[in-house]
Amino acid sequence: MALEITETTMTATANGEVLATGTRSDCGWHVTTWPRPLDRNAAITALMLAERLATHGEDDPCVIEWRRELSRG
């Protein structure tokens, strides 16, 4: 997985395929795989979650915990 982070965008890729992107706005980071704006650290977690889902599936313990963490906000 590759995670590219700039001041205004984030991109998670695996095997040359874009898995998720994040864009910074006035109200936080909007990640394509998450329904609400996040802070910077949570946006990074959401991008890592997208990669983990693609490689390990829904039942992976990290996937379950990261979703729980992001849901608590």
N, C-alpha and C positions, 0 to 999 in steps of 0.2 A: 504494500500500500504506500502511496505517496500522499502526503498532506502538504498543500501549498497554502501559505497564509500571508496575506498582505494587509495593509491598513484598512482596506475596504472589501476584500473578498477572501473566501476560503474555498478550496476545492479538494475533495478526496477522490483519488483515482486508484484503480487496481487493474493490472494487466492492460493498461492503456485506455481503460473505460472509466468515464466519470460516473462515480456512484452518488455523489451529493455535492451541492454547492451551498455556500453561505454568502450573504450580502449584508453589509453594515448599513443601518439606517439610523435615523434620530431616536428610534425607540428600541434599538438593539440589533441583534443579528437574526436575519431570516434565513433559516436552513431549509432546503427543499424537502427534507425528509421529516420535518418537525412542524407541528401545527401552529406554534406561537413563537413570538420573538424570544431570543435567549441572550444572556450575557456572553461575553467572548469565550470564557472557559466552558460554559455549557454548550456553545456552538461547536467547539472543538470536540467535546464528548459526543455530540450528535453525529458529527462526521465519522468519528471512530466507530460509533454504533452502526452506522450504515455499512461500513467495511466489515465489521464483525458479523452482521446479519448475512452478508453476501458469502462469507467464507465458512461460517459455523452454524447458521440457522437460528430459528426462534427459541430453541430449548437451551441454548448456551447460557451458562451462569452469568457471564459478563453481559450478555445482551439483556437478560432479565434485570440485573442490578442497575445497569446504565439507564434503562428505561425508567425504572423506579426513581432513580436519582433525578433525572430530567423532569419527571412528572411532579416532583416535590417543588421544583423551581427554586 
